[in-house]
Amino acid sequence: MIALCEQLLVVIAVQGLRRQAKKFLHLPRGEKKEEEEKELVNEKAIVPKEEPPQERTLPRVKHAATNFVLSSAVAYLDGRLCRHIPNTLVRRIVSGFLLSFVE
């Protein structure tokens, strides 16, 4: 029961920190991504364009590689930072907050 309460506290704290970070950093919300995806789907359905596959795959690979590097860096910093936090509950909150940015 104690572990369940701790996990609930961690989830609530991480959500609150994430919300404040979005306000502070002016990050877009998830709703805009859904709208952009709908527009992209509509554009693809209306006007299919034929482009060389090299031009389409290179930006995707570059984007994936960039995401991988940034996610790895955040996970590395999380590990280094959390080694020095003695309180387990605070460590879980900090780790959950930092890793919530990894996609």
Residue pairs with C-beta under 8 A, 6 or more apart in sequence:
6 89
6 92
9 89
10 89
10 92
10 93
10 96
11 96
13 93
13 96
13 97
14 93
14 96
14 97
14 100
17 93
17 97
18 97
18 100
21 27
21 97
22 29
67 103
71 102
71 103
74 98
74 99
74 101
74 102
75 99
75 102
77 98
78 94
78 95
78 98
78 99
81 94
81 98
82 91
82 94
82 95
85 91
85 94
